Amino acid sequence: MAMTFAPVRAAIQGLGVCIPTRILTNDDLARMVDTTDEWITARTGIKRRHLAGPDESTSDLAIVAAERALADAKVSAEDLDLIIVGTATPDMFFPATACLVQERIGAKRSGAFDLLAACSSFVYGLITAGQMIQAGVVRRVLVIGAETLSRLIDWEDRRTCVLIGDGAGAAVLGPATDGRGIQSGMVGADGSAGDVLKVTAGGSRMPITNEAIERKLHRAYMDGQAVFKLAVRAVPDLIRKTVERAGWRLEDVDLFVPHQANLRIIESMRDQLKVPLEKFVVNIEEYGNTSAASVPLALWEAVQAGRIKDGDRIVLAAFGGGFTYAACTIVWGR
Ligand code: ACO
């Protein structure tokens, strides 16, 4: 009998996270740099952040999140066809962190690669994996956003060190049933704004030398105000277009899960889109900016809190260094 294969959407079948146990409060930071709990809370909405221990690397966090996501999806590691790790803080240049995860979880049949779109990496990864499932190239993909920004930050620079946290979130993607799954996705970039958020030294342009270390060029540099403006200008429009491509109206969306960089950025997006407060997930208070891990962490928390049910219309949206942007729409459920 002849069989036809209709393109199938990709659904999130399981989620898992890894939240490091070490906590750094604003008061702890006020003892390290010239800052206060009041300043950090008022300007960013952050109260605490979780940091990886000295022996914990990005892959260690990724593996914990991955195993929890596989258990949640009831999928065995051997059933995975592909692992994508979105990260700007890999264990090392190569092998890719995805290969380290592949080995440690025993995903023997799986391909593996890293994807770097800074804080947008997880959403970029979901869209990439979703398309590969839809094209029939792969069936089950593990998409991970994992980050140890604490290793890149200058802990003497109050402009950046108060903002970040470490963590990992993972999603198992597989073929969706009954119209659920990823409905639309958009990725964008503006390389002309690459200088607003960067780590200058450590790559082929400028290897790490004593001079680079003295000038702290191996640490993350950020023009905070420029990042702020780029994000509030670009992301609402990206969300509008992605929602339109799904054939939805903004009012149809049950929950928005934005990248958690600054509470004021999220509030500005919410105001521009004229969406009620309760439709935006905000957990920045607890984690700070965990870069690629932020969207899966926020999504996981929303699921845990019972804020997402089968059939709900969800929007994920992120922005980050590069400059990069990504958004996708999902009808929740397997
Ligand atoms: N504590 C106290 N004062 C501070 C601190 C701090 N931690 N950081 C900066 N200040 C001071 C500044 O030196 C400045 O003082 P001055 O007026 O005497 O020069 C004053 O506070 C105001 O600084 P602004 O930069 O104007 O403050 P702003 O309101 O723009 O907030 C912030 C800064 C929080 C960084 C904001 O711009 C922001 O969130 N931007 C987006 C950041 C982001 O999303 N980054 C993404 C990735 S994070 C990463 O990868 C490092």
Boltz pocket constraint, residues with backbone or C-beta under 6 A from the ligand:
constraints:
  - pocket:
      binder: B
      contacts: [[A, 34], [A, 35], [A, 36], [A, 39], [A, 40], [A, 43], [A, 44], [A, 149], [A, 158], [A, 159], [A, 160], [A, 162], [A, 163], [A, 164], [A, 197], [A, 220], [A, 222], [A, 223], [A, 224], [A, 225], [A, 226], [A, 227], [A, 228], [A, 261], [A, 262], [A, 289]]
      max_distance: 6.0
